[in-house]
């Protein structure tokens, strides 16, 4: 975010969660229009905002990604952010891209974080436990149902970089992408990983180095794509 977004810009954040990234951007002098499908997440985000001196720079609202076409903004935005793999829960990425496009001006960057379609740590961890279904659940662009809470389920999809690039055309073009979590274990292994702080620190260094390397980046837990908004007439 520090690399691609600048002070004075207006950033649209979808699936903003508890507002950590929105306040991070506000502290750097950006205006943020943030939304999330969960009212409880937005409640936490609002409390975080009220405790910050940068509160006037941030607006939170309850709005699912699938309803982003209903969003009314005072002006088009200079950037787009989607963290926490929220877009993995969207059924139609092409329609989402079409609905997001009017909210961001041509030339602006979109930073989109997805679950990757093949995670080496996941395959190793569950494979050693003979849980083959979990070990390879992401392969072949498949999907699975995740239980968020009692009575609340969501379908999680695992698109490839190529399918994302295709779905976001002709509104966005892919600039670059890298892996996040190649050597660093996924968050569900944190209780185990923190027992080895030196190894974890070394893994973080290797992760940053391997992030853009073809081959290695394809086995990351997450992937971060940088796209650029292009003119509507582009192909």
Secondary structure as GFF3:
##gff-version 3
##sequence-region A 1 235
A	DSSP	beta_strand	10	14	.	.	.	ID=ss1
A	DSSP	alpha_helix	20	27	.	.	.	ID=ss2
A	DSSP	beta_strand	31	36	.	.	.	ID=ss3
A	DSSP	alpha_helix	39	50	.	.	.	ID=ss4
A	DSSP	three_ten_helix	55	57	.	.	.	ID=ss5
A	DSSP	beta_strand	58	62	.	.	.	ID=ss6
A	DSSP	three_ten_helix	65	70	.	.	.	ID=ss7
A	DSSP	beta_strand	77	82	.	.	.	ID=ss8
A	DSSP	three_ten_helix	86	89	.	.	.	ID=ss9
A	DSSP	alpha_helix	93	101	.	.	.	ID=ss10
A	DSSP	beta_strand	104	115	.	.	.	ID=ss11
A	DSSP	alpha_helix	120	128	.	.	.	ID=ss12
A	DSSP	alpha_helix	132	135	.	.	.	ID=ss13
A	DSSP	three_ten_helix	139	141	.	.	.	ID=ss14
A	DSSP	beta_strand	143	149	.	.	.	ID=ss15
A	DSSP	beta_strand	152	157	.	.	.	ID=ss16
A	DSSP	alpha_helix	161	168	.	.	.	ID=ss17
A	DSSP	beta_strand	172	180	.	.	.	ID=ss18
A	DSSP	three_ten_helix	187	189	.	.	.	ID=ss19
A	DSSP	alpha_helix	190	193	.	.	.	ID=ss20
A	DSSP	alpha_helix	197	210	.	.	.	ID=ss21
A	DSSP	three_ten_helix	217	219	.	.	.	ID=ss22
A	DSSP	beta_strand	222	229	.	.	.	ID=ss23
###
